[in-house]
Amino acid sequence: MDGLVKELTIEMLPEGPYKQIAEAIGPENFYRLAEVVGGATIYIPKPESLTRPVRDAHIKAEFNGYNHPELARKYGVTERWVRQLCGPGQTEGQIELFELLEGMTGAGESGLS
């Protein structure tokens, strides 16, 4: 049967999604796809769904605690999504309560009992 596949052309396929897929990946690869999922109903996700984990990893890696708006613009997502991924971050110039207490009481002592 593999010998017959080499003679398969895109023009031999029915019009519609099958032909579009074969045009994108070639008739031999379309045949391989049919070997794997032939006869099954499958859902093929949108490309952005496939790359979402990569995009989110980039957002997390570039997050500095303050740049929610910049990352949202850069990656075409909402600030809310960046906050869900990275947390609330800090407001520019904001310091943590414990950092403040350490600065007031000396090296490492918070003054709390």
N, C-alpha and C positions, 0 to 999 in steps of 0.2 A: 504494500500500500504506500510506503514511503516514496517509491519511485513515481507514483501518480501525483504526489504533492508537488514535485518539482515542475510539473506541467500546469499546475493550477495558476490561473491569472486572476487579477482583480476583476476583470470584465466578466468572468464566469460566475461571480458571486451576485446574489440578489441585491437590488437597490436598497438603500436604507442603512441602518447602523452597522450591519455586517461589512458592507462595502467600505464604509467610513473607517472602521477599525482596521480592516485589511490595508487600506491606503496609508494609514498612520504607521502600522507596524510591519507591513509586508504580508503577502499571502502565506508564506511558510510559517511565520510566527502566529498568524491567525489560526492556521491549522493546529499548531501546538497548543494554543489557547483552547481550541475546541476539544483537543484530547484531554485537557485538564478539567474543564468545566462544561463540556458539551452536554446538552440536555437539561442543565440546571438553570434556574432563574437566579441571576446574580445582580447585585447592586454594585455599580462602580462609583466610588465617591468622587467628588470634585477634587481637582488638583490641590486646591488650598487646604482641603481636609487632610491630605497626605503629608503636606509640609508643615502643618500646624505644630507638631512637637519640636521640629527644628527651629521654627520661628520663636516659639516660647522659650526654648533653651537660650537663644540669642538674647531675648529680652532679659532673662534672669542674669545672664553673664554681664550684660551692659548696665544693669541697674546699680545705681550708686547711692540710693536712699533719697534722692531729690529729683530724679529726672523722669517722673511719670509722664508729664506732657510730651517731652521730646521723644521718648520711646513709643508712645501712642501714635504720634505723627509719623515717625520713621517706619513703623511696621503696620500702619493702617488699622489700628485697633483702638478701642476706647481706653481712656485713663482708668476707668473702672476695671477693665480686664487686666491692665498692668498691675493695679493694686491687688487684684485677686491672685495673680501669679507671684508677686514680689512682696506683698504686705504693704502697710500704709507708709513705710519709710519715715523720714523725718522732715520737718519743715526747716528751710534754710536757716542756719544759725541756732537751731534748737539743740539743747543738750539734754542728756538723760538726767533724771533726778539723782541717781546714784553718783554720776559724774560730778554734779553740783555739790552734793554732800561730801564727796571725797576732797574736792577742792577747798571746802570750808573747814574740814577737820584735820587735814593732813594726809599723809600717805596711807591710803587704804582703809582708814577708820571712818565708818559712816556716822559714828556718834549715836547710832541707834542701839537700844538694848532689847 
